[in-house]
Amino acid sequence: MEFKTLLYQKVTSVLTITLNRPEVYNAIDDTLSYELQDALKAAKKDKDVRVIVLTGSGKAFCSGQDLKAISGIEKRSFIDSINKRYNPIIREMRNMPKPIICRLNGVAAGAGCSLALACDVMIAAETAILVEAFINIGLVLDSGSSYFLPRLLGSTRAFEMATMAPKITGLQAFEWGIANRAVPAEKLDEEVAKFSDYYANAPTKAIGLMKKMLNRSISSDFETVIDYEAYCQEIAGNSSDNKEGVQAFIEKRKPNFKGE
């Protein structure tokens, strides 16, 4: 697929979506927001895609909303912009039945920070920056950040991040439990490849089900959770990958999962 503001590159089962406006640190304008929605929808439908890597070109991951692009608009509806441009992206990411890896190569600010937090796995360059920059221009968290931050950090650190906008390095993000790994910038691709290679060969249907289970568990009571576990296990237990996994265990070999 070809886009004006994204690179959409598929190699076997690994799809890399790169935000590609390096001249403005991959800031989000109308075109990028709608193209990213389309790219995620295409990835969801593509049976060959089993893992997605989301990253930015150049020095940045994503610097958030392109403020220059909206500077001439006198009466801007924030709620319309968020509901049409940003929330659909975050919903597609969280409802994606495939793992999404954030390759945090540089600054992720504002809505760009929300994009990073919405991924399932985060691999960060040690010098990358996460910053909830909304407060710096008198705005509040959006694009899911008020959902993700307290669940990842607890209420006190979430409040600090939201109201003071400290610049959290990739190394800090790892220490705080936001990032799964933090590595020197020159080893970022190598570390991302370890995760993408694993997920490209993993039982994708089971992973998609577990993603749904974990999402639901946050707002569910115990009885609802264990009932939903049983429901999902019935689906996973009837999958081709389950049959292959059991047979591989019996035969003492590595399973060849197809993601089905």
C-alpha positions in Angstrom: 0.0 0.0 0.0 1.1 3.5 -0.7 0.6 6.5 1.5 1.6 10.2 1.5 2.6 10.3 5.2 3.3 6.7 6.1 5.6 3.9 5.0 3.8 0.6 4.9 6.4 -2.2 4.6 5.6 -5.9 4.9 8.3 -8.5 5.1 6.9 -12.0 5.4 4.5 -11.8 8.5 6.0 -8.6 10.0 4.4 -5.3 9.0 6.3 -2.0 9.8 4.2 1.2 9.7 6.5 4.2 9.8 5.1 7.7 10.4 6.9 9.6 7.7 6.9 13.4 8.2 10.5 13.7 9.5 10.7 17.4 8.7 8.1 18.1 11.4 9.2 15.2 13.7 6.3 13.1 12.4 3.7 15.5 13.7 0.1 14.4 13.0 -1.9 16.4 10.5 -5.3 15.4 9.0 -3.7 13.3 6.2 -1.5 11.3 8.6 -4.4 10.6 11.0 -6.7 9.2 8.4 -3.9 7.3 6.6 -2.9 5.7 9.9 -6.5 4.6 10.4 -6.6 3.0 6.9 -3.2 1.3 7.5 -4.3 -0.3 10.7 -7.6 -1.5 9.1 -5.7 -3.0 6.2 -3.3 -4.7 8.7 -6.2 -6.2 10.6 -7.7 -7.7 7.4 -4.4 -9.0 6.1 -4.1 -12.7 7.2 -0.4 -12.7 6.3 0.3 -10.0 8.9 1.0 -11.5 12.3 2.8 -8.7 14.1 2.9 -4.9 13.5 5.9 -2.6 14.3 5.0 1.1 14.7 7.8 3.7 14.5 8.8 7.1 13.2 11.2 8.2 10.5 14.2 10.4 11.3 14.9 11.5 14.8 11.4 11.3 16.3 8.7 8.8 16.9 5.8 11.3 16.8 5.7 14.9 18.2 1.9 14.9 18.5 -0.6 17.2 16.8 0.9 19.4 14.1 0.0 22.8 15.6 1.0 24.8 12.5 -1.5 22.8 10.5 -4.3 24.1 12.6 -3.0 27.5 13.5 -5.3 29.3 11.0 -8.5 27.7 12.2 -10.5 30.2 14.4 -13.2 28.0 15.9 -11.8 24.5 16.1 -13.9 21.7 17.5 -11.6 19.7 19.7 -14.2 17.0 20.3 -14.8 16.5 16.6 -11.1 16.3 15.9 -10.5 13.8 18.6 -13.5 11.6 17.7 -12.8 11.6 14.0 -9.0 11.6 13.9 -7.4 10.3 17.1 -9.8 8.0 18.9 -10.4 5.8 15.9 -6.6 5.2 15.7 -6.4 4.2 19.4 -9.5 1.9 19.1 -8.0 0.2 16.0 -4.8 -0.4 18.0 -6.4 -1.8 21.1 -8.9 -3.9 19.1 -6.2 -5.2 16.8 -6.1 -9.0 17.2 -2.4 -9.0 16.5 0.5 -7.7 18.7 1.7 -4.1 18.0 5.3 -3.3 18.9 6.3 0.3 19.5 9.8 1.0 18.2 10.4 4.1 20.2 13.3 5.7 18.3 13.0 9.3 19.5 10.6 11.8 21.1 6.9 10.8 21.6 5.0 13.9 22.7 1.3 14.5 23.4 -0.8 12.4 21.1 2.5 10.8 20.0 3.0 9.6 23.5 -0.5 8.2 23.5 0.3 6.2 20.3 3.3 4.7 22.0 1.4 3.8 25.1 -1.4 2.2 23.1 1.0 -0.4 21.7 1.2 -3.9 23.3 5.0 -3.9 23.6 7.4 -1.0 23.8 11.1 -1.3 22.8 12.8 2.0 23.5 16.1 3.6 22.6 17.6 4.6 26.0 17.7 8.2 24.8 14.2 8.4 23.4 11.7 10.7 25.2 8.1 10.2 26.3 6.4 13.4 27.3 2.7 14.2 27.9 3.1 17.7 26.6 -0.6 18.7 26.7 -0.3 20.8 29.8 2.4 23.0 28.1 -0.3 24.4 25.9 -3.1 24.4 28.4 -4.8 21.2 27.3 -5.7 17.9 28.9 -4.7 14.3 28.1 -6.4 12.7 25.1 -6.0 9.8 22.7 -6.2 7.3 25.6 -3.4 8.6 27.8 -5.6 9.1 30.9 -6.6 5.4 30.5 -3.0 4.1 30.0 -1.0 6.2 32.4 -2.6 5.2 35.8 -2.7 1.6 34.8 1.0 1.6 33.9 2.3 3.9 36.6 -0.2 4.2 39.4 -2.1 7.4 40.3 0.7 9.5 41.7 3.3 9.2 38.9 0.5 9.4 36.3 -0.6 12.7 37.9 3.0 14.0 37.8 3.4 13.0 34.1 0.1 14.5 33.2 0.4 17.8 35.0 4.1 18.6 34.9 5.1 17.0 31.6 8.5 15.6 32.7 10.6 14.2 29.9 10.9 10.5 30.6 13.8 8.8 28.8 13.6 5.4 27.3 15.7 4.1 30.2 13.4 5.6 32.8 10.4 4.2 30.9 11.9 0.8 31.3 12.6 1.3 35.0 9.1 2.5 35.6 7.5 -0.4 33.7 6.3 1.5 30.7 8.8 0.0 28.3 9.6 -3.7 27.9 13.2 -3.0 27.0 15.5 0.0 26.7 18.7 -0.4 24.6 21.3 1.9 23.1 20.0 3.4 19.9 22.4 1.4 17.7 20.9 -1.8 19.1 17.2 -0.8 18.7 16.5 -2.7 15.5 18.2 -5.8 16.8 16.0 -5.8 19.9 12.8 -5.0 18.0 13.6 -7.9 15.7 13.8 -10.3 18.6 10.2 -9.5 19.5 8.9 -9.3 16.0 10.5 -12.6 15.0 9.0 -14.2 18.0 5.4 -12.9 17.4 5.7 -13.6 13.6 6.0 -17.3 14.5 3.7 -17.4 17.6 0.1 -18.7 17.7 -1.5 -15.4 16.6 -5.1 -16.4 17.3 -4.3 -17.2 21.0 -2.4 -13.9 21.3 -5.3 -11.9 19.9 -7.6 -13.6 22.4 -5.3 -12.9 25.3 -5.1 -9.2 24.2 -8.9 -9.0 24.4 -8.9 -10.8 27.8 -6.3 -8.5 29.3 -8.2 -5.4 28.0 -11.5 -6.6 29.5 -10.0 -7.7 32.8 -9.1 -4.2 33.8 -12.8 -3.2 34.1 -14.3 -6.6 35.0 -15.0 -8.4 38.2 -13.4 -11.8 39.1 -16.4 -14.0 38.0 -16.7 -12.2 34.7 -13.0 -12.7 34.0 -12.9 -16.4 34.7 -16.1 -16.9 32.6 -14.5 -15.0 29.7 -11.3 -17.1 30.1 -13.3 -20.3 29.7 -15.0 -18.8 26.6 -11.7 -17.8 25.0 -10.1 -21.1 25.9 -12.8 -22.9 24.0 -11.9 -20.9 20.9 -8.2 -21.4 21.3 -8.6 -25.1 22.1 -10.3 -25.6 18.7 -7.6 -23.8 16.8 -5.1 -25.4 14.4 -2.3 -23.9 16.4 -3.4 -25.7 19.5 -3.5 -29.0 17.7 0.0 -28.3 16.3 1.3 -27.3 19.7 0.1 -30.4 21.3 1.5 -32.6 18.5 4.8 -30.9 18.7 5.0 -31.4 22.4 4.3 -35.1 22.0 6.9 -35.4 19.2 9.4 -33.3 21.2 9.9 -30.8 18.4 9.4 -27.0 17.9 5.9 -26.2 16.9 5.2 -24.7 13.5 2.4 -22.2 14.3 0.4 -20.7 11.4 -1.5 -18.2 13.4 -4.8 -20.0 12.9 
